[in-house]
Amino acid sequence: MAPALLETEAAEGFATKAPLKPTAILHRTPWKPLVATSAEGSYVTLEDGRTLLDAVGGAAVACIGNGHPEVVQAIKAQVDKVSYVYNMQLSNEPAEELARLLVNSGGGGFELCGFVSGGSEAMEGVIKLGRQYYYETKQPQRKNFIARQLSFHGNTLGTLSLAFHKARRAPYETILDHENFHHVSPAYAKRFKKPEETEEQYVERLRQELEDKFLELGPDTVIGFVAETVVGATTGVVPPPKGYFKAMKSVCEKYGALFILDEVMSGMGRLGTLHAWEQFGDNICPDIQAVAKGLGGGYASIGAILMSKKVADGIRDSAGFWKHGHTYQVCHQLIQTALVHPLIATQQAHPLACAASLAVQKVIANENLLANARTQGAYLSSLLHERLLSPNCIAAPYIFDIRGAGCWWGIEFDFESPSAPKVGFKGKSFAVLVQQRALDKDLIIMGMTGTAALDGSKGDAILLSPAYNITKEQIDRIVDGFLETVEEVLRESFIQ
Ligand SMILES: *Cc1c(COP(=O)(O)O)cnc(C)c1O
């Protein structure tokens, strides 16, 4: 998640309190991470005995926290029944039920679904499904995807090519696909809307840019436009301006291309609605959608690809099955099966992953957790606004934006205002310093860098994404710890 960590920060260590055991893992962090030994709800206990409050659920993944007894029970029951069958041969009960649940969501916009092992695999699957759709419907000249700058769609070569985030791409730039993947501007009004523009004019500029890109590439060569409904990992919970997706979808429809949403982070309840696009009205249900993080809630490695009737029909009327798959998750017979048994609307997938994921979704429904996410989110928002923007808060002059919904909030900082007291971070990034200091205070939050420029070269944001069953008391503790941390780091960084 922390994409743009600087090499200079590598030696610092994430939390330096405990003696670290040697590791045989090539870790993703420049520091050697501490080992978690147990976890319950939103609390995680470490090998050094400390217990942390997790305000981000990993990377907006653990949406009902750890160790929920119903999910644990569902996994145990499934492992006793069927732990694995190969999806090229057999299906399984939890996969069928989970698929039905997903296809029934979204107000009738989805017809079929397929399962994979996570978000990157889901977005790879989306790319291949989009291409297969036009291959089957006899438009083989369609080969181009249009996505956006400052975006993230995964860490495989295909998804790195699709997205555009300079720091994440950098080591792989020469082996990425530069031919079939193209990029237009992000939709980030607070940063990139011109002062003289209205929101409507800004949206029209972005719509025109997309249409111009279609025309430049040849409108009948475009497979689809791909965007995160609310941008997560690259800019920190950035929602679209009003009417944006309606406008972008209209361009796709005009030229017969697909409208594709990546809800790997923003979906499955994160914003307080099951699908993030439900927040924005305008009938913007996509032709293809990816979900993952909140689908398994961390209990299982799982992602899903949802598709509209149009896409399903295109394939059903031709090959009849998805020409894509993985040993652990996916099967080629998906749509064939659906033809024979109209009630079966999915690919088979790993039974344990699907049982866990199904149980997570049932907990969210039965415990009314989307409502709790909205309630606690509103409380979190009011505390953040009230306390960070208070004249008594030394961080107030540096707050650029506080944004989000449900259990997903981004706080973006800006240190360039000439009227604010000067601060310097000695070549480090503020967001990373705050993340590290918070951990010393037994609080897990996420620092993100590179949010403020198209090339990802500057900008600091903090992400808060607590579990949907977070309590008011825990929100209080998160905000207390976060404010204390931010003020402490700032106090040490003032330049006289
Ligand atoms: C996390 C993420 C992915 C990649 O998911 P993984 O499970 O890490 O492979 C893709 N798209 C978005 C928007 C994400 O936030």
The ligand as an SDF file (V2000), in Angstrom:
LIG
                    3D

 15 15  0  0  0  0  0  0  0  0999 V2000
   -5.8580   -3.1220   -3.6750 C   0  0  0  0  0  0  0  0  0  0  0  0
   -6.3530   -2.7350   -5.0320 C   0  0  0  0  0  0  0  0  0  0  0  0
   -6.1410   -3.5620   -6.1470 C   0  0  0  0  0  0  0  0  0  0  0  0
   -5.2770   -4.7960   -6.0680 C   0  0  0  0  0  0  0  0  0  0  0  0
   -5.7770   -5.7480   -5.2020 O   0  0  0  0  0  0  0  0  0  0  0  0
   -4.8050   -6.8730   -4.5890 P   0  0  0  0  0  0  0  0  0  0  0  0
   -5.7480   -7.7550   -3.8340 O   0  0  0  0  0  0  0  0  0  0  0  0
   -3.8210   -6.1660   -3.7350 O   0  0  0  0  0  0  0  0  0  0  0  0
   -4.1720   -7.5760   -5.7060 O   0  0  0  0  0  0  0  0  0  0  0  0
   -6.7110   -3.2050   -7.3510 C   0  0  0  0  0  0  0  0  0  0  0  0
   -7.4550   -2.0910   -7.4660 N   0  0  0  0  0  0  0  0  0  0  0  0
   -7.6650   -1.2670   -6.4210 C   0  0  0  0  0  0  0  0  0  0  0  0
   -8.5180   -0.0650   -6.6060 C   0  0  0  0  0  0  0  0  0  0  0  0
   -7.1180   -1.5530   -5.1650 C   0  0  0  0  0  0  0  0  0  0  0  0
   -7.2940   -0.7100   -4.1500 O   0  0  0  0  0  0  0  0  0  0  0  0
  1  2  1  0
  2  3  1  0
  2 14  2  0
  3  4  1  0
  3 10  2  0
  4  5  1  0
  5  6  1  0
  6  7  2  0
  6  8  1  0
  6  9  1  0
 10 11  1  0
 11 12  2  0
 12 13  1  0
 12 14  1  0
 14 15  1  0
M  END
$$$$
